[in-house]
């Protein structure tokens, strides 16, 4: 009897070993599965996150300043386009700021006795646009402004016989708008809107005849306006070429 009980104890002890091993094995496998699942979830969550791509650098505006608009065309050009001008130096706007916008104008009445008088008026205005992240690159902003100015010129109050066409050879792009208006006589108007990089140059040139003088030649007025617009556009580049050496010299001057 005692021998049977002892034997039974040994059998039960041996039988219990596989059960423990089985439980331990299940516990180990369960841990591996949970770790694998966690890894998969981690991989899935990391792959689902949107990849942040760096935004493209905003194009720097080509021109940093404007020229003096009263010196944007040569003196001989003023003498030719506006004979007997009141002031060959022009009249600048009080709000001129060469960092952003500026304008200048000339007018003159050329009296020729019994042959009558010829009146001429010339205006040059310039607007410069910076590249800003909130609104876009300066060149694109200038292009949008050019289109707005062209549309505005076409609907000038009192304008008739309006004609518009591309003006080749003036800056990066240019448009001429020609029309006539009636005030105290027939005025023949020519507007040239040109863009050079991030700057818009608008040149207005008109003429009228008084006291029996012959009407101005519209074709000649347009030709002169385009030539003057080319000078004004070239002055923008020249002004910025002059400024670049100054900017390059400033660091060494500050160090000294």
C-alpha positions in Angstrom: 0.0 0.0 0.0 2.7 2.4 0.8 4.6 1.3 -2.2 1.6 2.0 -4.4 1.1 5.5 -3.0 4.7 6.4 -3.6 4.5 5.2 -7.1 1.4 7.2 -7.7 3.1 10.4 -6.5 6.0 9.9 -8.9 3.6 9.4 -11.8 1.6 12.5 -11.0 4.9 14.5 -10.7 6.1 13.3 -14.1 2.7 14.0 -15.7 2.7 17.6 -14.5 6.0 18.4 -16.2 4.6 18.5 -19.8 1.7 20.7 -18.7 4.1 23.3 -17.2 6.3 23.2 -20.3 3.2 23.5 -22.5 2.0 26.6 -20.6 5.4 28.1 -20.7 5.6 27.5 -24.5 2.2 29.2 -25.0 3.2 32.1 -22.9 6.4 32.5 -24.9 4.6 32.3 -28.3 2.0 34.8 -27.2 4.7 37.3 -26.4 6.3 36.9 -29.8 3.0 37.4 -31.5 2.1 40.5 -29.6 5.6 41.9 -30.3 5.2 41.1 -34.0 1.8 42.7 -34.0 3.1 45.8 -32.3 5.9 46.0 -34.9 3.5 45.7 -37.7 1.3 48.4 -36.2 4.4 50.6 -35.7 5.5 50.0 -39.3 1.9 50.7 -40.5 1.6 53.9 -38.5 5.0 55.2 -39.6 4.2 54.4 -43.3 0.8 56.1 -43.1 2.3 59.4 -41.9 2.6 61.9 -44.8 6.1 62.6 -45.8 6.9 66.3 -45.4 8.6 67.6 -48.6 10.6 70.8 -48.3 8.8 73.7 -50.2 10.6 75.0 -53.2 12.7 78.1 -52.6 11.0 81.3 -53.6 12.7 82.9 -56.6 14.5 86.1 -55.6 13.4 89.3 -57.3 15.9 90.3 -60.0 15.7 94.1 -59.4 16.0 95.6 -55.9 15.6 99.3 -56.8 14.1 101.7 -59.4 15.9 104.5 -61.3 15.0 108.1 -60.9 12.1 108.3 -63.4 12.9 111.9 -64.3 16.3 110.6 -65.6 14.9 107.4 -67.2 15.2 108.9 -70.7 17.8 111.1 -72.2 17.4 114.9 -72.3 17.5 114.8 -76.1 14.6 112.4 -76.0 12.6 114.9 -73.9 13.4 117.7 -76.3 12.3 115.6 -79.2 9.0 114.3 -77.7 8.1 117.4 -75.7 9.2 120.5 -77.6 9.3 123.6 -75.5 8.8 121.6 -72.3 8.2 123.7 -69.2 11.0 121.8 -67.5 13.2 119.3 -69.2 14.0 117.9 -65.8 10.4 116.8 -65.4 8.0 116.9 -62.5 8.4 114.0 -60.1 5.6 112.7 -57.9 5.8 113.6 -54.2 5.1 110.0 -53.3 8.2 108.7 -55.1 9.9 105.8 -53.4 12.6 104.1 -55.5 12.2 100.9 -53.5 8.7 100.4 -54.8 7.1 103.0 -57.1 7.9 106.4 -58.7 6.8 108.6 -61.6 7.7 111.7 -63.5 6.0 113.8 -66.2 6.7 116.5 -68.8 4.4 118.8 -70.8 5.0 121.6 -73.3 3.2 123.9 -75.8 5.2 124.6 -79.0 3.7 127.8 -80.5 4.3 128.6 -84.1 2.5 131.8 -84.7 -0.2 131.6 -87.4 0.6 127.9 -87.9 -0.9 127.1 -84.6 0.4 125.3 -81.6 1.4 121.7 -80.8 0.8 120.3 -77.3 2.7 117.3 -75.9 2.5 115.4 -72.6 4.7 112.6 -71.5 4.6 110.5 -68.3 6.7 107.6 -67.0 5.7 105.5 -64.0 7.5 102.5 -62.6 6.4 99.9 -60.0 8.7 97.2 -58.5 7.5 93.9 -57.0 9.3 91.8 -54.4 9.0 88.0 -54.2 6.8 87.2 -51.2 5.8 83.8 -50.0 2.2 85.0 -49.3 1.6 86.3 -52.9 4.3 84.7 -55.1 7.5 85.6 -57.1 8.1 89.2 -58.2 8.1 88.4 -61.9 4.7 86.8 -61.7 3.3 89.7 -59.7 4.7 92.2 -62.3 3.1 90.2 -65.1 -0.2 90.3 -63.4 0.1 94.1 -63.0 1.0 94.5 -66.6 -2.2 92.7 -67.6 -4.2 94.9 -65.2 -2.7 98.1 -66.7 -3.5 97.0 -70.2 -7.1 96.3 -69.3 -7.3 99.6 -67.6 -5.9 101.6 -70.5 -8.4 100.0 -72.9 -11.3 101.3 -70.9 -10.0 104.9 -70.4 -13.0 107.2 -69.9 -13.9 108.9 -73.2 -11.5 106.8 -75.3 -12.5 105.9 -78.8 -10.8 104.0 -81.7 -9.0 101.9 -79.2 -6.3 99.6 -80.6 -4.0 97.3 -78.7 -1.0 95.1 -79.9 2.2 93.6 -78.7 5.2 96.0 -78.7 8.2 93.9 -79.5 11.7 94.6 -78.3 10.6 96.4 -75.1 11.7 94.5 -72.0 10.5 91.0 -71.4 7.0 91.8 -72.7 5.1 94.9 -73.7 1.8 96.0 -75.0 0.8 99.3 -76.7 -2.7 100.8 -76.4 -3.6 103.6 -78.7 -6.8 105.7 -78.6 -8.2 109.2 -79.0 -10.0 111.4 -76.6 -11.8 114.7 -76.8 -11.2 117.4 -74.3 -10.8 120.9 -75.7 -9.5 119.2 -78.8 -8.6 115.9 -80.3 -6.0 114.2 -78.1 -4.0 111.3 -79.6 -3.0 109.0 -76.8 -0.3 106.2 -76.7 0.2 104.0 -73.7 3.1 101.5 -73.5 3.0 99.0 -70.7 6.2 97.0 -70.4 7.6 94.5 -68.0 11.3 93.9 -67.3 11.7 91.1 -64.7 9.9 92.3 -61.6 9.4 95.9 -62.7 6.5 97.3 -64.7 7.1 100.5 -66.7 4.1 102.5 -68.0 4.7 105.3 -70.5 1.9 107.6 -71.5 2.5 110.0 -74.4 -0.2 112.1 -76.1 -0.4 115.1 -78.4 -3.0 117.6 -79.6 -3.1 120.5 -82.1 -4.5 124.0 -81.5 -5.3 127.1 -83.4 -5.4 125.5 -86.8 -2.3 123.4 -86.5 -2.2 120.1 -88.3 -3.2 117.1 -86.2 -0.3 115.0 -84.8 0.8 112.0 -86.8 -0.5 109.1 -84.7 1.9 106.6 -86.2 4.9 108.9 -85.3 3.6 109.4 -81.8 3.5 105.7 -81.3 6.9 105.2 -82.7 8.4 107.8 -80.4 6.5 106.4 -77.4 8.0 102.9 -78.0 11.5 104.3 -78.4 11.2 106.2 -75.1 9.8 103.1 -73.4 12.9 101.2 -74.5 15.1 103.8 -72.8 13.0 103.7 -69.6 13.2 99.9 -69.4 17.0 100.0 -70.0 17.4 102.5 -67.2 15.9 100.0 -64.7 18.7 97.5 -65.5 21.4 100.2 -65.4 20.2 101.4 -62.0 20.5 97.9 -60.5 23.9 97.2 -62.2 25.2 100.3 -60.4 23.8 99.2 -57.1 25.4 95.7 -57.1 29.0 96.9 -56.7 27.9 99.0 -53.7 26.3 96.0 -52.1 29.4 93.9 -52.7 31.7 96.5 -51.2 29.6 97.1 -48.0 30.8 93.9 -46.1 34.5 94.8 -46.5 33.8 98.4 -45.5 31.9 97.2 -42.4 34.8 95.0 -41.5 37.4 97.8 -41.9 
